[in-house]
Amino acid sequence: WGAFKITWGEEADVPLIHYYGGERVRIHSRGSSVFGMTFLDWYSDAQGKRYLIAETRLMKDGRGMIRYNCFRDIGNGTLAPLSREEAAFFTKAQDLDDLPCLFAVPTSFYADTQNGLPGRSIFNGKYSVFDDIDQAFSQCANAIRRSTPVEKFDLDYCERDKDGIARMPKLFERRYIGIRGMKNAYGEKSGDDPVTVSQPRLDIDMYVRAIELNMKKAINGHLSPTTIGLDTERKDNADAQRESEKITIFTMKHLAGREKRILERLANQLLIAYEYITAKDHVITCDDYDVSVEYDEFGNQSFESKITTLATVLANDGISPSMYVSKVYGDSISEADRKAEIKWLESKHTLDTPTVQGDSRDKEGILDGLLDEIGDGE
């Protein structure tokens, strides 16, 4: 969560957008109604001293205001306020009043009801699952390393340098020098073979299954397992794929709905800000622009699939040319192109009723001559 801040100044003749993360913004609200925000910016001078500029934007009696406060960090988390003269070295911004809006939009997709914060992570409550994933990865890597072949050989088989001195094998390669032991009860020595290779058999699949299970727990309700290459079922057909994609539908709709409102408010305030900074005496003529943000439907058909499906319906007079163009192209073409496409389809698509028999609709059918002979029933 965080907030967008709209600013303007001499360096640009259009409004600018700055995004502040949750650690750099404080959102003031009464219930679900936001009436102000405080943006925090840290600066440092040549001596390494740190300063904080707090920009507070509030709505009061339907009008907005901006106030600036500057502080010096004196250590131990303590801030000392600066005078106006001292603050002038860090910011030239002036307090503003009588603004048409906050010129700031909060961004929060999930509310933190437990801690009273305006937002939380989408993975809140699943941090322990990510710890389990990290642990399973470490255990799997360790098991793979320990399951590599172990080679033991006599000292005579060691590599030697130019002086004939034996080189010790590398432990990372799990190669060791075997020492011949005393005879056992069967008269055998533990090391009669000059070179022996053995390999431990460990259940590595157990850790792989643990990784896959915890990854499914982590993304459950947020992301389809097939997106990251995890199979939800042991069958690989189209039905299984569609079933797995349904996992993300509700999350996608929630995020798209929240983002739609955020972007619409941001675009509306940007238009207001542009008129505010360009109009004479900062007088605006509109404070509510009809801004609309639309998203494609989740899991929608491809363009080729739409053409194949809707063309048959259009040919059978099950849909009008206007609706056909709307379904196929949506908002991807201009209004002029839309009208031209509809006109072209109407000129090519006839609505004449076909005859019962004949090579085409323009030829005489089997019943046409019979009806002429019957006449009016005389």
C-alpha positions as CSV (number, residue, x, y, z in Angstrom):
1,W,0.0,0.0,0.0
2,G,1.0,3.6,-0.5
3,A,-0.2,6.7,-2.3
4,F,0.2,8.7,-5.5
5,K,1.2,12.4,-5.1
6,I,0.5,14.9,-7.8
7,T,3.0,17.9,-7.9
8,W,3.8,20.7,-10.3
9,G,6.4,23.4,-10.5
10,E,8.7,25.4,-12.8
11,E,10.5,22.4,-14.1
12,A,7.4,21.0,-15.9
13,D,4.3,22.6,-17.4
14,V,2.2,19.4,-16.7
15,P,1.4,17.7,-13.5
16,L,3.9,15.1,-12.2
17,I,3.1,11.8,-10.4
18,H,5.2,10.5,-7.5
19,Y,4.5,7.2,-5.8
20,Y,5.2,6.8,-2.1
21,G,5.4,3.5,-0.4
22,G,3.7,2.7,2.9
23,E,6.8,3.6,4.9
24,R,6.9,7.1,3.4
25,V,3.3,8.2,3.7
26,R,0.8,8.5,6.5
27,I,-2.9,8.3,5.6
28,H,-5.4,10.1,7.8
29,S,-8.9,8.7,7.8
30,R,-12.2,8.5,9.7
31,G,-13.4,5.0,9.2
32,S,-13.2,4.4,5.4
33,S,-13.1,8.1,4.5
34,V,-9.7,9.5,3.8
35,F,-9.4,13.2,4.6
36,G,-5.6,13.7,4.4
37,M,-2.1,12.4,3.8
38,T,1.4,13.2,5.0
39,F,4.3,12.5,2.7
40,L,7.8,12.1,4.2
41,D,11.0,13.0,2.4
42,W,14.5,12.6,3.9
43,Y,17.5,14.7,2.9
44,S,21.1,14.8,4.0
45,D,23.6,17.7,3.9
46,A,27.3,17.6,3.2
47,Q,28.1,17.0,6.9
48,G,25.9,13.9,6.9
49,K,23.1,15.5,9.0
50,R,19.6,14.2,8.1
51,Y,16.5,16.3,7.7
52,L,12.9,15.4,7.2
53,I,10.3,17.3,5.2
54,A,6.7,16.4,6.0
55,E,4.2,17.5,3.5
56,T,0.7,17.3,4.8
57,R,-2.4,17.5,2.6
58,L,-5.8,17.9,4.2
59,M,-9.4,18.4,3.1
60,K,-11.4,20.9,5.2
61,D,-14.9,22.2,4.4
62,G,-14.6,20.7,0.9
63,R,-11.3,22.5,0.1
64,G,-7.8,21.2,0.2
65,M,-4.7,22.7,1.8
66,I,-1.0,21.8,1.8
67,R,1.3,22.4,4.8
68,Y,5.1,21.9,5.1
69,N,7.0,21.1,8.2
70,C,10.8,20.5,8.5
71,F,12.7,18.6,11.1
72,R,16.3,17.7,11.9
73,D,17.3,14.2,13.0
74,I,19.2,14.6,16.3
75,G,19.6,10.9,16.9
76,N,17.8,8.2,18.9
77,G,14.8,8.6,16.7
78,T,14.2,12.2,17.9
79,L,13.3,15.0,15.5
80,A,13.8,18.7,16.2
81,P,11.6,21.2,14.3
82,L,13.3,23.8,12.1
83,S,12.4,27.4,11.7
84,R,11.1,28.8,8.4
85,E,14.4,30.3,7.6
86,E,16.3,27.0,8.1
87,A,13.7,25.0,6.2
88,A,14.1,27.4,3.2
89,F,17.5,25.7,2.5
90,F,15.8,22.4,1.7
91,T,12.5,23.3,0.1
92,K,11.1,26.3,-1.8
93,A,7.5,25.0,-1.6
94,Q,4.9,27.3,-0.1
95,D,1.8,26.4,1.9
96,L,-1.3,26.3,-0.3
97,D,-4.9,26.8,0.4
98,D,-8.3,26.6,-1.3
99,L,-7.3,23.6,-3.5
100,P,-10.1,21.8,-5.3
101,C,-8.9,18.4,-4.1
102,L,-6.1,16.6,-2.3
103,F,-4.1,16.0,-5.4
104,A,-3.2,12.6,-3.9
105,V,-4.7,9.2,-4.2
106,P,-4.2,6.4,-1.7
107,T,-3.5,2.9,-3.0
108,S,-4.6,0.0,-0.8
109,F,-5.7,-3.4,-2.1
110,Y,-6.1,-5.3,1.2
111,A,-6.9,-3.6,4.5
112,D,-5.0,-4.6,7.7
113,T,-7.9,-4.9,10.2
114,Q,-5.6,-6.5,12.9
115,N,-3.0,-3.7,13.1
116,G,-5.2,-0.8,12.0
117,L,-3.1,0.0,9.0
118,P,-4.5,1.2,5.7
119,G,-3.0,-1.8,3.9
120,R,-1.2,-5.1,4.1
121,S,0.8,-7.5,2.0
122,I,-1.1,-9.9,-0.2
123,F,0.9,-12.6,1.4
124,N,0.1,-11.6,4.9
125,G,-0.3,-14.6,7.1
126,K,1.8,-16.8,4.8
127,Y,5.3,-15.7,5.9
128,S,5.9,-19.0,7.8
129,V,5.1,-20.9,4.6
130,F,7.9,-19.1,2.8
131,D,10.2,-20.0,5.6
132,D,9.2,-23.7,5.1
133,I,9.9,-23.3,1.4
134,D,13.4,-22.0,2.1
135,Q,14.0,-24.8,4.6
136,A,12.9,-27.4,2.1
137,F,15.1,-26.0,-0.6
138,S,18.1,-26.1,1.8
139,Q,17.4,-29.6,2.9
140,C,16.9,-30.8,-0.7
141,A,20.3,-29.2,-1.7
142,N,22.0,-30.8,1.3
143,A,20.5,-34.2,0.5
144,I,21.6,-34.0,-3.1
145,R,25.1,-33.1,-2.0
146,R,25.3,-36.0,0.4
147,S,23.9,-38.5,-2.1
148,T,26.7,-38.0,-4.6
149,P,29.0,-41.0,-5.1
150,V,31.8,-41.5,-2.5
151,E,35.1,-42.7,-3.9
152,K,37.8,-44.3,-1.8
153,F,41.2,-45.4,-3.2
154,D,44.7,-46.4,-2.1
155,L,47.4,-43.9,-1.6
156,D,49.2,-45.3,-4.6
157,Y,46.4,-44.0,-6.8
158,C,46.7,-40.4,-5.7
159,E,47.6,-37.6,-8.0
160,R,51.2,-36.4,-7.5
161,D,53.0,-33.2,-8.2
162,K,56.3,-32.8,-10.1
163,D,58.3,-33.9,-7.0
164,G,56.3,-37.1,-6.6
165,I,54.4,-36.0,-3.5
166,A,50.8,-37.2,-3.3
167,R,48.1,-34.6,-3.6
168,M,45.3,-34.9,-1.2
169,P,41.9,-35.4,-2.9
170,K,39.3,-32.6,-2.7
171,L,36.6,-33.2,-0.1
172,F,34.0,-31.3,-2.2
173,E,34.3,-34.1,-4.8
174,R,33.8,-36.7,-2.0
175,R,37.0,-38.5,-2.8
176,Y,38.9,-40.1,0.1
177,I,42.1,-42.1,0.7
178,G,41.3,-45.6,2.0
179,I,43.4,-47.1,4.8
180,R,43.9,-50.8,4.8
181,G,42.8,-52.3,8.1
182,M,43.4,-55.6,10.0
183,K,41.9,-58.8,8.9
184,N,38.4,-59.5,10.2
185,A,37.0,-62.9,11.4
186,Y,36.7,-64.0,7.8
187,G,40.3,-63.2,7.0
188,E,39.3,-60.2,4.9
189,K,40.8,-56.8,5.0
190,S,38.7,-53.6,4.8
191,G,40.3,-52.1,1.8
192,D,41.4,-55.0,-0.3
193,D,39.9,-53.3,-3.4
194,P,42.2,-50.4,-4.5
195,V,39.2,-48.3,-5.6
196,T,35.7,-48.5,-4.2
197,V,32.7,-46.3,-5.1
198,S,29.5,-46.2,-3.1
199,Q,26.5,-43.9,-3.2
200,P,24.0,-43.3,-0.5
201,R,20.3,-43.6,-1.4
202,L,18.3,-40.8,0.1
203,D,14.7,-39.9,-0.4
204,I,15.2,-36.6,-2.3
205,D,11.7,-36.8,-3.7
206,M,10.4,-36.2,-0.2
207,Y,11.9,-32.7,-0.2
208,V,10.8,-32.0,-3.7
209,R,7.2,-32.8,-2.7
210,A,7.6,-30.6,0.4
211,I,8.7,-27.7,-1.8
212,E,5.8,-28.2,-4.2
213,L,3.2,-28.5,-1.4
214,N,4.4,-25.3,0.3
215,M,4.6,-23.4,-2.9
216,K,0.9,-24.3,-3.5
217,K,0.1,-23.1,0.0
218,A,1.9,-19.8,-0.6
219,I,0.1,-18.9,-3.8
220,N,-3.3,-20.5,-2.9
221,G,-6.0,-18.0,-3.8
222,H,-3.6,-15.6,-5.4
223,L,-2.0,-17.3,-8.4
224,S,-2.7,-20.3,-10.5
225,P,-0.2,-23.2,-9.8
226,T,0.1,-23.8,-13.6
227,T,1.4,-20.3,-14.0
228,I,4.6,-21.3,-12.2
229,G,4.7,-24.8,-13.6
230,L,2.9,-26.7,-10.9
231,D,0.3,-29.3,-11.8
232,T,-2.9,-29.2,-9.8
233,E,-3.9,-32.6,-11.1
234,R,-2.2,-35.7,-12.4
235,K,-3.9,-35.3,-15.8
236,D,-2.7,-32.9,-18.4
237,N,-5.9,-32.1,-20.4
238,A,-7.7,-28.9,-21.2
239,D,-10.3,-29.4,-18.4
240,A,-7.6,-29.6,-15.8
241,Q,-6.0,-26.5,-17.0
242,R,-9.2,-24.5,-17.0
243,E,-10.1,-25.8,-13.5
244,S,-6.7,-24.6,-12.2
245,E,-7.1,-21.2,-13.7
246,K,-10.3,-20.6,-11.8
247,I,-8.2,-20.3,-8.6
248,T,-7.2,-16.7,-9.5
249,I,-10.6,-15.4,-10.7
250,F,-11.8,-13.9,-7.5
251,T,-8.4,-12.4,-6.6
252,M,-8.0,-11.0,-10.1
253,K,-11.5,-9.4,-10.0
254,H,-10.7,-7.8,-6.6
255,L,-7.4,-6.4,-7.6
256,A,-8.8,-5.1,-11.0
257,G,-11.7,-3.5,-9.2
258,R,-9.5,-1.7,-6.7
259,E,-7.0,-0.6,-9.3
260,K,-9.8,0.6,-11.6
261,R,-11.0,3.0,-8.9
262,I,-7.5,4.1,-8.1
263,L,-6.6,4.9,-11.7
264,E,-9.9,6.6,-12.4
265,R,-9.4,8.9,-9.4
266,L,-5.8,9.6,-10.3
267,A,-6.6,10.5,-13.9
268,N,-9.5,12.7,-12.7
269,Q,-7.2,14.6,-10.3
270,L,-4.5,14.9,-13.0
271,L,-7.0,16.6,-15.3
272,I,-8.0,18.9,-12.5
273,A,-4.4,19.7,-11.7
274,Y,-3.6,20.6,-15.3
275,E,-6.5,23.0,-15.4
276,Y,-5.5,24.4,-12.0
277,I,-1.9,25.2,-13.0
278,T,-2.8,26.6,-16.5
279,A,-6.0,28.5,-15.7
280,K,-5.9,32.2,-14.8
281,D,-6.1,32.7,-11.0
282,H,-6.3,28.9,-10.7
283,V,-10.0,28.8,-11.5
284,I,-11.2,25.4,-12.6
285,T,-14.4,24.8,-14.6
286,C,-14.8,21.0,-13.9
287,D,-14.0,18.9,-10.9
288,D,-15.4,15.6,-12.0
289,Y,-14.3,14.3,-15.4
290,D,-15.9,11.2,-16.8
291,V,-12.9,8.9,-16.6
292,S,-13.4,5.2,-17.2
293,V,-10.8,2.4,-16.9
294,E,-11.7,-1.0,-18.3
295,Y,-10.0,-4.3,-18.2
296,D,-10.4,-7.3,-20.5
297,E,-12.3,-10.2,-19.0
298,F,-10.1,-12.8,-17.3
299,G,-9.6,-15.9,-19.4
300,N,-11.3,-14.3,-22.5
301,Q,-11.1,-15.9,-25.9
302,S,-8.4,-15.1,-28.4
303,F,-9.2,-13.0,-31.4
304,E,-9.1,-16.0,-33.7
305,S,-11.4,-17.9,-31.4
306,K,-13.9,-15.0,-31.3
307,I,-13.8,-14.8,-35.1
308,T,-14.5,-18.6,-35.5
309,T,-17.3,-18.6,-32.9
310,L,-19.1,-15.3,-33.8
311,A,-18.8,-15.7,-37.6
312,T,-21.0,-18.7,-37.5
313,V,-23.6,-16.9,-35.3
314,L,-23.6,-13.9,-37.6
315,A,-24.0,-16.1,-40.7
316,N,-27.1,-17.7,-39.1
317,D,-28.6,-14.3,-38.2
318,G,-28.1,-15.0,-34.5
319,I,-26.3,-11.6,-33.9
320,S,-26.4,-8.2,-35.5
321,P,-23.4,-6.8,-37.4
322,S,-23.1,-4.0,-34.7
323,M,-23.0,-6.5,-31.9
324,Y,-20.6,-8.7,-33.8
325,V,-18.1,-5.8,-34.2
326,S,-18.5,-4.9,-30.5
327,K,-17.8,-8.4,-29.4
328,V,-14.9,-9.0,-31.7
329,Y,-13.0,-5.7,-31.4
330,G,-14.3,-4.2,-28.1
331,D,-12.6,-0.9,-27.4
332,S,-9.5,-1.6,-29.5
333,I,-10.7,0.4,-32.6
334,S,-11.9,4.0,-33.0
335,E,-15.5,5.0,-33.4
336,A,-14.9,5.8,-37.1
337,D,-13.4,2.4,-37.8
338,R,-16.2,0.8,-35.9
339,K,-18.9,2.4,-38.1
340,A,-16.9,1.6,-41.2
341,E,-16.7,-2.1,-40.2
342,I,-20.4,-2.2,-39.4
343,K,-21.2,-0.7,-42.8
344,W,-19.0,-3.1,-44.6
345,L,-20.6,-6.1,-42.8
346,E,-24.1,-4.9,-43.6
347,S,-23.2,-4.6,-47.2
348,K,-21.8,-8.1,-47.4
349,H,-24.3,-9.8,-45.1
350,T,-27.8,-10.4,-46.5
351,L,-30.8,-11.3,-44.5
352,D,-32.9,-12.9,-47.3
353,T,-34.6,-16.1,-46.3
354,P,-33.1,-19.1,-48.2
355,T,-35.3,-21.2,-50.4
356,V,-36.0,-24.9,-49.6
357,Q,-33.9,-26.2,-52.5
358,G,-31.5,-24.7,-55.0
359,D,-27.8,-24.1,-55.5
360,S,-28.1,-20.6,-54.0
361,R,-30.5,-18.1,-52.6
362,D,-30.8,-16.3,-55.9
363,K,-32.2,-19.4,-57.8
364,E,-35.7,-20.7,-57.9
365,G,-36.6,-23.3,-55.3
366,I,-38.6,-26.5,-55.6
367,L,-41.8,-25.0,-54.2
368,D,-41.7,-21.7,-56.2
369,G,-43.2,-23.2,-59.4
370,L,-45.7,-25.3,-57.5
371,L,-47.1,-22.2,-55.7
372,D,-47.5,-20.4,-59.0
373,E,-49.5,-23.3,-60.4
374,I,-51.8,-23.4,-57.4
375,G,-52.4,-19.6,-57.6
376,D,-54.9,-18.2,-55.3
377,G,-56.8,-21.4,-54.8
378,E,-59.2,-21.1,-57.8
